[in-house]
Amino acid sequence: LQKLYERYFTLDEAVRMLPFVKQTFSQALAELDELRDQVVLYKRMHQIQQSEGVLPRKSDMPMLVDVLHQKWYAYEECFYRWVNALADKGIQVRDFRRGLIDFPYKAKDGTEYCLCWQLGEEGIFYFHDVYEGFSGRRPISFLPE
């Protein structure tokens, strides 16, 4: 069998990682929401100037567009920084906004699974086959050892 992941977690290890994961999502989503709001604000300012026929001084237009681009790049940088903070620990990020992650798990027979967790869940209660994803979640009580 080909190894799919660099790191595998036991159920206990994954559970012990949850405080780190929860804190990471809490900080990341707060930071990303603030940056997103800034992007939206500058985008709206630009749209209002264009739609109302308000012609900014030629020197102001590039500045507004540059600030909008800077805000967008800051958002992207922040997003990837937080994704990498989780990935560096071996955690698979599936849907950042939903806080959906997988912890790779290998059963004694070598079969690989994913311990599945989603923001708002108190613990790791589900797993799925590697290729099934969220829709194939099953209760952790059926997880092979």
N, CA, C and O atoms as a GROMACS GRO file, in nm:
protein
  580
    1LEU      N    1   0.083  -0.121   0.000
    1LEU     CA    2   0.000   0.000   0.000
    1LEU      C    3   0.086   0.126   0.000
    1LEU      O    4   0.187   0.134   0.070
    2GLN      N    5   0.045   0.222  -0.080
    2GLN     CA    6   0.117   0.348  -0.086
    2GLN      C    7   0.077   0.436   0.032
    2GLN      O    8  -0.041   0.447   0.065
    3LYS      N    9   0.175   0.497   0.094
    3LYS     CA   10   0.150   0.587   0.207
    3LYS      C   11   0.098   0.720   0.155
    3LYS      O   12   0.162   0.785   0.071
    4LEU      N   13  -0.019   0.762   0.204
    4LEU     CA   14  -0.081   0.886   0.157
    4LEU      C   15  -0.038   1.009   0.236
    4LEU      O   16  -0.035   1.120   0.182
    5TYR      N   17  -0.004   0.990   0.362
    5TYR     CA   18   0.025   1.104   0.449
    5TYR      C   19   0.163   1.088   0.512
    5TYR      O   20   0.214   0.977   0.527
    6GLU      N   21   0.221   1.201   0.547
    6GLU     CA   22   0.351   1.198   0.613
    6GLU      C   23   0.338   1.166   0.762
    6GLU      O   24   0.428   1.108   0.822
    7ARG      N   25   0.227   1.203   0.819
    7ARG     CA   26   0.207   1.182   0.962
    7ARG      C   27   0.070   1.121   0.986
    7ARG      O   28  -0.028   1.154   0.918
    8TYR      N   29   0.065   1.031   1.083
    8TYR     CA   30  -0.061   0.970   1.125
    8TYR      C   31  -0.080   0.998   1.274
    8TYR      O   32   0.016   1.006   1.350
    9PHE      N   33  -0.205   1.013   1.313
    9PHE     CA   34  -0.241   1.040   1.451
    9PHE      C   35  -0.313   0.919   1.509
    9PHE      O   36  -0.388   0.851   1.439
   10THR      N   37  -0.290   0.894   1.635
   10THR     CA   38  -0.379   0.804   1.707
   10THR      C   39  -0.501   0.888   1.745
   10THR      O   40  -0.497   1.011   1.736
   11LEU      N   41  -0.606   0.824   1.787
   11LEU     CA   42  -0.724   0.899   1.831
   11LEU      C   43  -0.687   0.989   1.950
   11LEU      O   44  -0.729   1.105   1.955
   12ASP      N   45  -0.609   0.937   2.044
   12ASP     CA   46  -0.568   1.017   2.160
   12ASP      C   47  -0.485   1.139   2.119
   12ASP      O   48  -0.504   1.248   2.172
   13GLU      N   49  -0.394   1.120   2.024
   13GLU     CA   50  -0.312   1.233   1.978
   13GLU      C   51  -0.399   1.339   1.912
   13GLU      O   52  -0.380   1.459   1.935
   14ALA      N   53  -0.493   1.297   1.832
   14ALA     CA   54  -0.582   1.392   1.765
   14ALA      C   55  -0.664   1.470   1.868
   14ALA      O   56  -0.681   1.591   1.856
   15VAL      N   57  -0.716   1.400   1.966
   15VAL     CA   58  -0.795   1.466   2.071
   15VAL      C   59  -0.708   1.568   2.146
   15VAL      O   60  -0.755   1.677   2.178
   16ARG      N   61  -0.584   1.533   2.173
   16ARG     CA   62  -0.494   1.627   2.242
   16ARG      C   63  -0.460   1.749   2.157
   16ARG      O   64  -0.420   1.852   2.211
   17MET      N   65  -0.475   1.739   2.027
   17MET     CA   66  -0.447   1.852   1.937
   17MET      C   67  -0.565   1.950   1.929
   17MET      O   68  -0.549   2.062   1.882
   18LEU      N   69  -0.682   1.908   1.973
   18LEU     CA   70  -0.801   1.993   1.957
   18LEU      C   71  -0.789   2.130   2.021
   18LEU      O   72  -0.833   2.228   1.960
   19PRO      N   73  -0.733   2.145   2.142
   19PRO     CA   74  -0.719   2.282   2.195
   19PRO      C   75  -0.637   2.372   2.103
   19PRO      O   76  -0.671   2.488   2.083
   20PHE      N   77  -0.528   2.320   2.048
   20PHE     CA   78  -0.447   2.396   1.952
   20PHE      C   79  -0.530   2.431   1.829
   20PHE      O   80  -0.526   2.545   1.782
   21VAL      N   81  -0.603   2.334   1.777
   21VAL     CA   82  -0.684   2.355   1.656
   21VAL      C   83  -0.792   2.460   1.683
   21VAL      O   84  -0.812   2.551   1.602
   22LYS      N   85  -0.861   2.449   1.794
   22LYS     CA   86  -0.968   2.545   1.826
   22LYS      C   87  -0.911   2.687   1.841
   22LYS      O   88  -0.970   2.782   1.791
   23GLN      N   89  -0.799   2.699   1.910
   23GLN     CA   90  -0.735   2.830   1.928
   23GLN      C   91  -0.690   2.887   1.793
   23GLN      O   92  -0.706   3.006   1.767
   24THR      N   93  -0.635   2.801   1.710
   24THR     CA   94  -0.590   2.845   1.578
   24THR      C   95  -0.706   2.898   1.496
   24THR      O   96  -0.696   3.006   1.437
   25PHE      N   97  -0.818   2.825   1.493
   25PHE     CA   98  -0.933   2.872   1.417
   25PHE      C   99  -0.991   3.000   1.476
   25PHE      O  100  -1.032   3.089   1.402
   26SER      N  101  -0.995   3.010   1.606
   26SER     CA  102  -1.048   3.129   1.670
   26SER      C  103  -0.968   3.253   1.629
   26SER      O  104  -1.024   3.354   1.588
   27GLN      N  105  -0.836   3.243   1.640
   27GLN     CA  106  -0.750   3.356   1.602
   27GLN      C  107  -0.757   3.382   1.452
   27GLN      O  108  -0.769   3.497   1.409
   28ALA      N  109  -0.748   3.276   1.374
   28ALA     CA  110  -0.744   3.292   1.229
   28ALA      C  111  -0.871   3.353   1.176
   28ALA      O  112  -0.866   3.447   1.095
   29LEU      N  113  -0.986   3.304   1.218
   29LEU     CA  114  -1.111   3.355   1.165
   29LEU      C  115  -1.135   3.500   1.207
   29LEU      O  116  -1.190   3.577   1.129
   30ALA      N  117  -1.094   3.537   1.326
   30ALA     CA  118  -1.106   3.676   1.369
   30ALA      C  119  -1.019   3.766   1.282
   30ALA      O  120  -1.063   3.872   1.237
   31GLU      N  121  -0.895   3.725   1.259
   31GLU     CA  122  -0.803   3.803   1.178
   31GLU      C  123  -0.852   3.811   1.032
   31GLU      O  124  -0.849   3.917   0.971
   32LEU      N  125  -0.896   3.698   0.980
   32LEU     CA  126  -0.944   3.695   0.841
   32LEU      C  127  -1.072   3.777   0.823
   32LEU      O  128  -1.088   3.844   0.721
   33ASP      N  129  -1.161   3.773   0.921
   33ASP     CA  130  -1.284   3.853   0.912
   33ASP      C  131  -1.251   4.002   0.907
   33ASP      O  132  -1.310   4.077   0.830
   34GLU      N  133  -1.156   4.045   0.990
   34GLU     CA  134  -1.117   4.185   0.990
   34GLU      C  135  -1.056   4.226   0.856
   34GLU      O  136  -1.089   4.331   0.801
   35LEU      N  137  -0.968   4.142   0.803
   35LEU     CA  138  -0.907   4.171   0.673
   35LEU      C  139  -1.010   4.169   0.560
   35LEU      O  140  -1.005   4.252   0.470
   36ARG      N  141  -1.104   4.073   0.566
   36ARG     CA  142  -1.209   4.066   0.464
   36ARG      C  143  -1.294   4.193   0.468
   36ARG      O  144  -1.328   4.248   0.363
   37ASP      N  145  -1.326   4.240   0.587
   37ASP     CA  146  -1.404   4.363   0.600
   37ASP      C  147  -1.331   4.481   0.537
   37ASP      O  148  -1.394   4.567   0.475
   38GLN      N  149  -1.201   4.487   0.553
   38GLN     CA  150  -1.122   4.594   0.492
   38GLN      C  151  -1.124   4.584   0.340
   38GLN      O  152  -1.137   4.685   0.271
   39VAL      N  153  -1.113   4.463   0.287
   39VAL     CA  154  -1.119   4.443   0.141
   39VAL      C  155  -1.255   4.489   0.090
   39VAL      O  156  -1.262   4.560  -0.010
   40VAL      N  157  -1.361   4.448   0.157
   40VAL     CA  158  -1.496   4.486   0.115
   40VAL      C  159  -1.513   4.638   0.120
   40VAL      O  160  -1.570   4.697   0.028
   41LEU      N  161  -1.465   4.700   0.225
   41LEU     CA  162  -1.476   4.845   0.238
   41LEU      C  163  -1.408   4.917   0.121
   41LEU      O  164  -1.467   5.005   0.058
   42TYR      N  165  -1.285   4.880   0.093
   42TYR     CA  166  -1.212   4.947  -0.016
   42TYR      C  167  -1.273   4.916  -0.152
   42TYR      O  168  -1.272   5.001  -0.241
   43LYS      N  169  -1.325   4.796  -0.168
   43LYS     CA  170  -1.391   4.762  -0.294
   43LYS      C  171  -1.517   4.847  -0.312
   43LYS      O  172  -1.544   4.897  -0.421
   44ARG      N  173  -1.595   4.863  -0.205
   44ARG     CA  174  -1.716   4.944  -0.213
   44ARG      C  175  -1.684   5.090  -0.241
   44ARG      O  176  -1.752   5.156  -0.318
   45MET      N  177  -1.580   5.139  -0.178
   45MET     CA  178  -1.539   5.278  -0.202
   45MET      C  179  -1.506   5.297  -0.350
   45MET      O  180  -1.546   5.396  -0.411
   46HIS      N  181  -1.437   5.203  -0.406
   46HIS     CA  182  -1.400   5.209  -0.547
   46HIS      C  183  -1.525   5.202  -0.636
   46HIS      O  184  -1.537   5.277  -0.733
   47GLN      N  185  -1.618   5.112  -0.603
   47GLN     CA  186  -1.741   5.098  -0.682
   47GLN      C  187  -1.827   5.223  -0.674
   47GLN      O  188  -1.884   5.265  -0.774
   48ILE      N  189  -1.837   5.281  -0.556
   48ILE     CA  190  -1.917   5.404  -0.539
   48ILE      C  191  -1.858   5.516  -0.623
   48ILE      O  192  -1.932   5.590  -0.689
   49GLN      N  193  -1.728   5.529  -0.619
   49GLN     CA  194  -1.664   5.634  -0.700
   49GLN      C  195  -1.698   5.616  -0.848
   49GLN      O  196  -1.725   5.714  -0.918
   50GLN      N  197  -1.697   5.492  -0.894
   50GLN     CA  198  -1.723   5.467  -1.036
   50GLN      C  199  -1.871   5.482  -1.069
   50GLN      O  200  -1.905   5.543  -1.171
   51SER      N  201  -1.960   5.429  -0.986
   51SER     CA  202  -2.103   5.428  -1.018
   51SER      C  203  -2.168   5.565  -1.005
   51SER      O  204  -2.262   5.596  -1.079
   52GLU      N  205  -2.121   5.647  -0.914
   52GLU     CA  206  -2.180   5.779  -0.895
   52GLU      C  207  -2.116   5.885  -0.982
   52GLU      O  208  -2.149   6.003  -0.974
   53GLY      N  209  -2.024   5.841  -1.064
   53GLY     CA  210  -1.958   5.938  -1.151
   53GLY      C  211  -1.864   6.028  -1.076
   53GLY      O  212  -1.819   6.130  -1.128
   54VAL      N  213  -1.836   5.992  -0.954
   54VAL     CA  214  -1.741   6.071  -0.876
   54VAL      C  215  -1.603   6.037  -0.929
   54VAL      O  216  -1.553   5.926  -0.911
   55LEU      N  217  -1.545   6.131  -0.993
   55LEU     CA  218  -1.414   6.106  -1.051
   55LEU      C  219  -1.307   6.153  -0.954
   55LEU      O  220  -1.290   6.273  -0.931
   56PRO      N  221  -1.236   6.059  -0.896
   56PRO     CA  222  -1.130   6.100  -0.807
   56PRO      C  223  -1.017   6.165  -0.888
   56PRO      O  224  -1.005   6.145  -1.009
   57ARG      N  225  -0.938   6.240  -0.818
   57ARG     CA  226  -0.820   6.295  -0.886
   57ARG      C  227  -0.741   6.177  -0.941
   57ARG      O  228  -0.737   6.070  -0.881
   58LYS      N  229  -0.680   6.198  -1.053
   58LYS     CA  230  -0.605   6.090  -1.116
   58LYS      C  231  -0.502   6.031  -1.019
   58LYS      O  232  -0.471   5.912  -1.026
   59SER      N  233  -0.451   6.112  -0.932
   59SER     CA  234  -0.350   6.063  -0.838
   59SER      C  235  -0.413   5.976  -0.729
   59SER      O  236  -0.344   5.893  -0.669
   60ASP      N  237  -0.547   5.992  -0.702
   60ASP     CA  238  -0.614   5.914  -0.598
   60ASP      C  239  -0.654   5.775  -0.646
   60ASP      O  240  -0.653   5.680  -0.568
   61MET      N  241  -0.690   5.762  -0.774
   61MET     CA  242  -0.741   5.634  -0.826
   61MET      C  243  -0.638   5.522  -0.812
   61MET      O  244  -0.671   5.416  -0.759
   62PRO      N  245  -0.515   5.542  -0.858
   62PRO     CA  246  -0.417   5.433  -0.840
   62PRO      C  247  -0.394   5.401  -0.693
   62PRO      O  248  -0.372   5.286  -0.657
   63MET      N  249  -0.398   5.504  -0.608
   63MET     CA  250  -0.376   5.481  -0.466
   63MET      C  251  -0.487   5.392  -0.409
   63MET      O  252  -0.457   5.299  -0.334
   64LEU      N  253  -0.612   5.417  -0.443
   64LEU     CA  254  -0.724   5.337  -0.394
   64LEU      C  255  -0.714   5.194  -0.444
   64LEU      O  256  -0.734   5.100  -0.367
   65VAL      N  257  -0.683   5.176  -0.571
   65VAL     CA  258  -0.668   5.042  -0.628
   65VAL      C  259  -0.549   4.971  -0.564
   65VAL      O  260  -0.556   4.851  -0.535
   66ASP      N  261  -0.440   5.043  -0.542
   66ASP     CA  262  -0.323   4.983  -0.477
   66ASP      C  263  -0.355   4.939  -0.335
   66ASP      O  264  -0.313   4.831  -0.292
   67VAL      N  265  -0.429   5.021  -0.262
   67VAL     CA  266  -0.467   4.984  -0.125
   67VAL      C  267  -0.557   4.861  -0.128
   67VAL      O  268  -0.542   4.772  -0.044
   68LEU      N  269  -0.650   4.856  -0.222
   68LEU     CA  270  -0.738   4.740  -0.235
   68LEU      C  271  -0.656   4.614  -0.262
   68LEU      O  272  -0.679   4.510  -0.199
   69HIS      N  273  -0.561   4.622  -0.352
   69HIS     CA  274  -0.473   4.508  -0.380
   69HIS      C  275  -0.391   4.469  -0.258
   69HIS      O  276  -0.374   4.350  -0.229
   70GLN      N  277  -0.340   4.567  -0.186
   70GLN     CA  278  -0.262   4.539  -0.065
   70GLN      C  279  -0.347   4.467   0.039
   70GLN      O  280  -0.301   4.373   0.104
   71LYS      N  281  -0.471   4.511   0.054
   71LYS     CA  282  -0.561   4.447   0.151
   71LYS      C  283  -0.591   4.304   0.110
   71LYS      O  284  -0.594   4.214   0.194
   72TRP      N  285  -0.612   4.283  -0.020
   72TRP     CA  286  -0.640   4.148  -0.069
   72TRP      C  287  -0.519   4.057  -0.047
   72TRP      O  288  -0.534   3.943  -0.002
   73TYR      N  289  -0.401   4.106  -0.079
   73TYR     CA  290  -0.279   4.026  -0.059
   73TYR      C  291  -0.257   3.995   0.089
   73TYR      O  292  -0.212   3.886   0.124
   74ALA      N  293  -0.289   4.090   0.174
   74ALA     CA  294  -0.277   4.067   0.319
   74ALA      C  295  -0.373   3.957   0.363
   74ALA      O  296  -0.339   3.873   0.446
   75TYR      N  297  -0.493   3.958   0.306
   75TYR     CA  298  -0.591   3.853   0.338
   75TYR      C  299  -0.538   3.717   0.294
   75TYR      O  300  -0.542   3.620   0.370
   76GLU      N  301  -0.489   3.709   0.170
   76GLU     CA  302  -0.436   3.581   0.120
   76GLU      C  303  -0.318   3.532   0.203
   76GLU      O  304  -0.309   3.414   0.236
   77GLU      N  305  -0.229   3.622   0.237
   77GLU     CA  306  -0.112   3.585   0.318
   77GLU      C  307  -0.155   3.531   0.453
   77GLU      O  308  -0.102   3.431   0.502
   78CYS      N  309  -0.250   3.598   0.512
   78CYS     CA  310  -0.302   3.556   0.643
   78CYS      C  311  -0.365   3.417   0.632
   78CYS      O  312  -0.339   3.329   0.714
   79PHE      N  313  -0.448   3.397   0.530
   79PHE     CA  314  -0.514   3.269   0.510
   79PHE      C  315  -0.412   3.156   0.500
   79PHE      O  316  -0.422   3.056   0.571
   80TYR      N  317  -0.313   3.172   0.414
   80TYR     CA  318  -0.214   3.066   0.393
   80TYR      C  319  -0.125   3.046   0.516
   80TYR      O  320  -0.081   2.935   0.544
   81ARG      N  321  -0.100   3.152   0.589
   81ARG     CA  322  -0.021   3.139   0.713
   81ARG      C  323  -0.094   3.049   0.812
   81ARG      O  324  -0.032   2.963   0.875
   82TRP      N  325  -0.225   3.068   0.826
   82TRP     CA  326  -0.302   2.986   0.920
   82TRP      C  327  -0.320   2.843   0.871
   82TRP      O  328  -0.312   2.749   0.950
   83VAL      N  329  -0.344   2.826   0.743
   83VAL     CA  330  -0.354   2.690   0.686
   83VAL      C  331  -0.223   2.616   0.711
   83VAL      O  332  -0.224   2.499   0.751
   84ASN      N  333  -0.111   2.683   0.687
   84ASN     CA  334   0.019   2.620   0.707
   84ASN      C  335   0.048   2.590   0.854
   84ASN      O  336   0.116   2.492   0.885
   85ALA      N  337  -0.005   2.673   0.945
   85ALA     CA  338   0.014   2.645   1.088
   85ALA      C  339  -0.048   2.510   1.124
   85ALA      O  340   0.006   2.438   1.208
   86LEU      N  341  -0.160   2.476   1.062
   86LEU     CA  342  -0.224   2.347   1.086
   86LEU      C  343  -0.153   2.236   1.007
   86LEU      O  344  -0.126   2.129   1.061
   87ALA      N  345  -0.125   2.263   0.881
   87ALA     CA  346  -0.061   2.162   0.795
   87ALA      C  347   0.077   2.123   0.848
   87ALA      O  348   0.117   2.007   0.836
   88ASP      N  349   0.148   2.217   0.907
   88ASP     CA  350   0.281   2.188   0.962
   88ASP      C  351   0.274   2.086   1.075
   88ASP      O  352   0.374   2.020   1.106
   89LYS      N  353   0.158   2.072   1.136
   89LYS     CA  354   0.138   1.973   1.243
   89LYS      C  355   0.087   1.840   1.188
   89LYS      O  356   0.067   1.745   1.264
   90GLY      N  357   0.066   1.833   1.056
   90GLY     CA  358   0.017   1.711   0.994
   90GLY      C  359  -0.134   1.706   0.980
   90GLY      O  360  -0.190   1.604   0.941
   91ILE      N  361  -0.201   1.817   1.011
   91ILE     CA  362  -0.347   1.825   1.004
   91ILE      C  363  -0.387   1.864   0.863
   91ILE      O  364  -0.329   1.955   0.804
   92GLN      N  365  -0.487   1.796   0.809
   92GLN     CA  366  -0.536   1.822   0.674
   92GLN      C  367  -0.654   1.919   0.681
   92GLN      O  368  -0.758   1.887   0.739
   93VAL      N  369  -0.639   2.036   0.623
   93VAL     CA  370  -0.746   2.136   0.620
   93VAL      C  371  -0.834   2.107   0.499
   93VAL      O  372  -0.786   2.107   0.386
   94ARG      N  373  -0.963   2.082   0.523
   94ARG     CA  374  -1.056   2.050   0.415
   94ARG      C  375  -1.144   2.168   0.377
   94ARG      O  376  -1.169   2.190   0.259
   95ASP      N  377  -1.191   2.245   0.475
   95ASP     CA  378  -1.272   2.364   0.449
   95ASP      C  379  -1.244   2.461   0.563
   95ASP      O  380  -1.296   2.447   0.673
   96PHE      N  381  -1.161   2.560   0.534
   96PHE     CA  382  -1.115   2.649   0.640
   96PHE      C  383  -1.228   2.728   0.701
   96PHE      O  384  -1.236   2.739   0.824
   97ARG      N  385  -1.316   2.782   0.622
   97ARG     CA  386  -1.425   2.866   0.672
   97ARG      C  387  -1.516   2.787   0.767
   97ARG      O  388  -1.564   2.841   0.867
   98ARG      N  389  -1.541   2.661   0.735
   98ARG     CA  390  -1.625   2.576   0.821
   98ARG      C  391  -1.545   2.517   0.937
   98ARG      O  392  -1.603   2.460   1.030
   99GLY      N  393  -1.414   2.531   0.931
   99GLY     CA  394  -1.331   2.470   1.034
   99GLY      C  395  -1.331   2.319   1.023
   99GLY      O  396  -1.332   2.249   1.124
  100LEU      N  397  -1.330   2.269   0.901
  100LEU     CA  398  -1.336   2.125   0.876
  100LEU      C  399  -1.195   2.073   0.850
  100LEU      O  400  -1.129   2.114   0.755
  101ILE      N  401  -1.152   1.980   0.935
  101ILE     CA  402  -1.018   1.924   0.922
  101ILE      C  403  -1.022   1.772   0.939
  101ILE      O  404  -1.118   1.715   0.989
  102ASP      N  405  -0.913   1.711   0.894
  102ASP     CA  406  -0.894   1.566   0.911
  102ASP      C  407  -0.759   1.542   0.976
  102ASP      O  408  -0.661   1.611   0.948
  103PHE      N  409  -0.757   1.442   1.062
  103PHE     CA  410  -0.633   1.391   1.117
  103PHE      C  411  -0.610   1.255   1.051
  103PHE      O  412  -0.689   1.163   1.073
  104PRO      N  413  -0.504   1.239   0.972
  104PRO     CA  414  -0.478   1.108   0.912
  104PRO      C  415  -0.458   1.001   1.020
  104PRO      O  416  -0.394   1.026   1.122
  105TYR      N  417  -0.514   0.885   0.996
  105TYR     CA  418  -0.511   0.774   1.092
  105TYR      C  419  -0.484   0.645   1.015
  105TYR      O  420  -0.536   0.625   0.905
  106LYS      N  421  -0.401   0.559   1.072
  106LYS     CA  422  -0.372   0.432   1.007
  106LYS      C  423  -0.409   0.319   1.104
  106LYS      O  424  -0.359   0.314   1.217
  107ALA      N  425  -0.497   0.229   1.058
  107ALA     CA  426  -0.538   0.114   1.138
  107ALA      C  427  -0.423   0.013   1.143
  107ALA      O  428  -0.328   0.021   1.065
  108LYS      N  429  -0.433  -0.081   1.234
  108LYS     CA  430  -0.329  -0.183   1.248
  108LYS      C  431  -0.308  -0.263   1.120
  108LYS      O  432  -0.196  -0.308   1.094
  109ASP      N  433  -0.413  -0.280   1.041
  109ASP     CA  434  -0.398  -0.356   0.915
  109ASP      C  435  -0.340  -0.271   0.802
  109ASP      O  436  -0.326  -0.319   0.690
  110GLY      N  437  -0.307  -0.143   0.830
  110GLY     CA  438  -0.247  -0.054   0.731
  110GLY      C  439  -0.347   0.031   0.655
  110GLY      O  440  -0.306   0.118   0.578
  111THR      N  441  -0.476   0.008   0.674
  111THR     CA  442  -0.578   0.088   0.605
  111THR      C  443  -0.577   0.229   0.664
  111THR      O  444  -0.571   0.249   0.785
  112GLU      N  445  -0.584   0.325   0.574
  112GLU     CA  446  -0.582   0.465   0.616
  112GLU      C  447  -0.722   0.523   0.621
  112GLU      O  448  -0.807   0.495   0.536
  113TYR      N  449  -0.745   0.603   0.723
  113TYR     CA  450  -0.872   0.672   0.743
  113TYR      C  451  -0.841   0.816   0.782
  113TYR      O  452  -0.725   0.854   0.801
  114CYS      N  453  -0.945   0.894   0.793
  114CYS     CA  454  -0.932   1.031   0.842
  114CYS      C  455  -1.025   1.049   0.962
  114CYS      O  456  -1.145   1.023   0.954
  115LEU      N  457  -0.966   1.093   1.072
  115LEU     CA  458  -1.045   1.132   1.188
  115LEU      C  459  -1.095   1.273   1.157
  115LEU      O  460  -1.015   1.364   1.134
  116CYS      N  461  -1.225   1.289   1.157
  116CYS     CA  462  -1.287   1.410   1.104
  116CYS      C  463  -1.339   1.498   1.218
  116CYS      O  464  -1.406   1.450   1.309
  117TRP      N  465  -1.307   1.627   1.211
  117TRP     CA  466  -1.354   1.722   1.311
  117TRP      C  467  -1.396   1.849   1.241
  117TRP      O  468  -1.339   1.888   1.139
  118GLN      N  469  -1.498   1.913   1.297
  118GLN     CA  470  -1.551   2.037   1.243
  118GLN      C  471  -1.571   2.137   1.356
  118GLN      O  472  -1.613   2.100   1.465
  119LEU      N  473  -1.541   2.260   1.329
  119LEU     CA  474  -1.557   2.368   1.426
  119LEU      C  475  -1.695   2.360   1.491
  119LEU      O  476  -1.796   2.348   1.422
  120GLY      N  477  -1.697   2.366   1.622
  120GLY     CA  478  -1.822   2.358   1.696
  120GLY      C  479  -1.843   2.222   1.760
  120GLY      O  480  -1.923   2.209   1.853
  121GLU      N  481  -1.772   2.121   1.712
  121GLU     CA  482  -1.783   1.988   1.774
  121GLU      C  483  -1.692   1.984   1.896
  121GLU      O  484  -1.581   2.038   1.894
  122GLU      N  485  -1.740   1.920   2.000
  122GLU     CA  486  -1.665   1.917   2.126
  122GLU      C  487  -1.551   1.816   2.126
  122GLU      O  488  -1.458   1.828   2.206
  123GLY      N  489  -1.558   1.720   2.039
  123GLY     CA  490  -1.453   1.617   2.033
  123GLY      C  491  -1.450   1.556   1.894
  123GLY      O  492  -1.517   1.602   1.802
  124ILE      N  493  -1.372   1.451   1.882
  124ILE     CA  494  -1.365   1.380   1.754
  124ILE      C  495  -1.462   1.263   1.762
  124ILE      O  496  -1.438   1.164   1.830
  125PHE      N  497  -1.572   1.277   1.692
  125PHE     CA  498  -1.680   1.179   1.698
  125PHE      C  499  -1.699   1.102   1.569
  125PHE      O  500  -1.780   1.009   1.563
  126TYR      N  501  -1.624   1.141   1.463
  126TYR     CA  502  -1.646   1.080   1.333
  126TYR      C  503  -1.514   1.050   1.263
  126TYR      O  504  -1.410   1.109   1.294
  127PHE      N  505  -1.521   0.959   1.169
  127PHE     CA  506  -1.410   0.930   1.079
  127PHE      C  507  -1.469   0.898   0.943
  127PHE      O  508  -1.590   0.880   0.929
  128HIS      N  509  -1.383   0.891   0.843
  128HIS     CA  510  -1.428   0.851   0.709
  128HIS      C  511  -1.312   0.788   0.635
  128HIS      O  512  -1.196   0.805   0.672
  129ASP      N  513  -1.345   0.716   0.529
  129ASP     CA  514  -1.242   0.661   0.442
  129ASP      C  515  -1.171   0.778   0.374
  129ASP      O  516  -1.228   0.886   0.358
  130VAL      N  517  -1.050   0.755   0.336
  130VAL     CA  518  -0.967   0.861   0.277
  130VAL      C  519  -1.033   0.926   0.156
  130VAL      O  520  -1.024   1.048   0.139
  131TYR      N  521  -1.098   0.848   0.073
  131TYR     CA  522  -1.155   0.902  -0.051
  131TYR      C  523  -1.303   0.939  -0.041
  131TYR      O  524  -1.360   0.986  -0.140
  132GLU      N  525  -1.365   0.920   0.074
  132GLU     CA  526  -1.507   0.953   0.088
  132GLU      C  527  -1.531   1.096   0.130
  132GLU      O  528  -1.621   1.162   0.077
  133GLY      N  529  -1.455   1.144   0.221
  133GLY     CA  530  -1.475   1.280   0.269
  133GLY      C  531  -1.592   1.292   0.365
  133GLY      O  532  -1.642   1.193   0.419
  134PHE      N  533  -1.634   1.417   0.386
  134PHE     CA  534  -1.733   1.451   0.487
  134PHE      C  535  -1.862   1.371   0.472
  134PHE      O  536  -1.921   1.329   0.572
  135SER      N  537  -1.907   1.350   0.350
  135SER     CA  538  -2.034   1.280   0.328
  135SER      C  539  -2.028   1.134   0.372
  135SER      O  540  -2.132   1.071   0.393
  136GLY      N  541  -1.908   1.080   0.387
  136GLY     CA  542  -1.893   0.941   0.429
  136GLY      C  543  -1.862   0.926   0.577
  136GLY      O  544  -1.818   0.820   0.621
  137ARG      N  545  -1.886   1.031   0.655
  137ARG     CA  546  -1.855   1.026   0.798
  137ARG      C  547  -1.934   0.916   0.868
  137ARG      O  548  -2.054   0.897   0.844
  138ARG      N  549  -1.864   0.845   0.953
  138ARG     CA  550  -1.927   0.740   1.035
  138ARG      C  551  -1.887   0.763   1.181
  138ARG      O  552  -1.784   0.824   1.208
  139PRO      N  553  -1.967   0.715   1.274
  139PRO     CA  554  -1.933   0.732   1.416
  139PRO      C  555  -1.798   0.668   1.450
  139PRO      O  556  -1.764   0.562   1.398
  140ILE      N  557  -1.725   0.735   1.535
  140ILE     CA  558  -1.590   0.691   1.574
  140ILE      C  559  -1.592   0.552   1.636
  140ILE      O  560  -1.491   0.482   1.636
  141SER      N  561  -1.705   0.511   1.689
  141SER     CA  562  -1.715   0.376   1.751
  141SER      C  563  -1.694   0.265   1.649
  141SER      O  564  -1.667   0.151   1.687
  142PHE      N  565  -1.705   0.297   1.519
  142PHE     CA  566  -1.682   0.196   1.414
  142PHE      C  567  -1.539   0.202   1.358
  142PHE      O  568  -1.506   0.128   1.265
  143LEU      N  569  -1.456   0.286   1.414
  143LEU     CA  570  -1.317   0.300   1.366
  143LEU      C  571  -1.238   0.174   1.394
  143LEU      O  572  -1.228   0.132   1.510
  144PRO      N  573  -1.180   0.113   1.291
  144PRO     CA  574  -1.097  -0.005   1.315
  144PRO      C  575  -0.969   0.033   1.389
  144PRO      O  576  -0.913   0.140   1.366
  145GLU      N  577  -0.924  -0.053   1.475
  145GLU     CA  578  -0.799  -0.026   1.548
  145GLU      C  579  -0.680  -0.052   1.461
  145GLU      O  580  -0.567  -0.034   1.504
   0.00000   0.00000   0.00000
